[in-house]
Amino acid sequence: MTKYKGRILFIAAGALLIIIWDFIYYFVLHYSFNMQIDLLFTSLILFIGYYTGKNYDDSNETVSALSKSEEKIKRLNEELQLVLQNISEVVFHTNSKGEFQFLNQSWEDFTGYSLKESLHKNAMHFISLNERHEFLRVLRRSISEKKEKTKIDFSFQRRDGRYRWGEVNIKLNYDDDGKLAGTVGTISDITERVHNEEELLEMNETLAIESQKLSVAGQLAAGIAHEVRNPLTSINGFLQLLRDDADIKTKEYLEIVFSEIKRIELVLSELLILAKPQSVTYKRINIVETLDHVAKLLNTNAILYNIEIQTAFKQEELYIRGDENQLKQVFINLVKNAIEAMPHGGSIRIHAGMNDYNKVEISFKDEGVGMKKQVLDKLGEPFFTTKTKGTGLGLTICLRILRDHSADINVQSEQGEGTTFSIIFEAVQQQGRKKREQIHT
């Protein structure tokens, strides 16, 4: 009914006008009745009333629609402002001169400067002097090439003096003549990412140095082993001939010499292992069985030192891909080191299971003397050892084997409280084996 309100009102007004006009025309002025003129006049008045009322109704609908649109636009604008003011990234808009026309609330957290003192200031004012030239160079090149988007990393100084890193994504707007009209974009704080990249770069450099050390150690090892082994064999043979005709005192001295020769041969063997790539066979192995075998193998030796080897396996089957003989060499070396670190006895606990990241994690924990941080930092370096009779190559070889198996190793130790070696391998799913067995059967 409201939709036709204007038409109803104007038609009613026209009908009232016709009645008043007929009353005056026929009853007051006493004119004679004329049907044709009367119908024409009535139709004209009613048509004008309907047309005027329709226009009135249409105008009301347009006004109402505009009012609703304004409310909707206002609501959308409020929602947009709410999003812009609560987004973690800085949102900005600049004019053709690079002066800020809009900044959201994140700007204050980002730079420490208030919106009031930053608006209508040139954006370059907030970029470090040593970065400003490069920033302008990239920006000018993008404008000259008429690029629509560009991304720049830059450093800036907060109001409190701290330096941070930001990443700005800029949308370049041009007018009809191709001139820069302004920009809009976002700024993200990438300080943490930059620091992580720097740490990674430093770590890679350290790894490169360590790799170079190992390479040099390998070359030296090969050279030393070949140069020393041949004359050593000759010396050993002639000394054995001398021992046959020697007296008791001389034989005692010769036994000491032979024991030292054996030690030299041991060092040469470890040097060759370090230098020469070993032939390995990677296959799917149950690491639980391997650990159990190592524990039983070394248990007798451990008992002599009043040490108990304890095992705790969360699962009976934990499969990884690797060379079993090489991994046994690693595990035996770690257990032997643990035994030697416990002169007063104790226990060695070997754990194995799946960790929270679905990887196989193995740990060797002893109750030995532990190590200082300075010793931990040098652990695995060629020829570094804490033992009086050690070669300093055992753990180096172990680390190389684990690296070849893409395994991660972590060492935790405190002096007087023991040491824990944790090794993490990529797990191999058990289903693969079952499927292959089904195919073969």
Buried (B, 14 or more C-beta within 10 A) or exposed (E): EEEEEBBBBBBEBBBEBBEEBBEEBBEEEEEEEEEEEBEEBBEEBBEBBBEBBBEBBEEBEEEEEEEEEEEEEEEEEEEEEEEBEEEEBBBBBBBEEBBBEEBBBBBBEBBBBEEEEBBEBEBBEBBEEEBBEEBBEBBEEBBEEEEEEBEBBBBBBBEEEEEBBBBBBBBBBBEEEEEBEBBBBBBBBBBEEBEEEEEEEEEEEEEEEBEEEBEEBBEBBBEBBEEBBEEBEEEBEEBEEEBEEBEEEEBEEBEEBBEEBEEBBEBBBBBBBBBEEBEBEEEBBBBBBBBBBBBEBBBEEBEEEEBEBEBEBEEEEBBBBBBBEBBBBBBBBBBBBBBBBBEEEBBBBBBBBEEEEEBBBBBBBBBBBBBEEEEBEEBBBBEBBBEEEBBBBBBBBBBBBBEBBEBEBEBBBEEEEBBBBBBBBBBBEEEEBEEEEEEEE
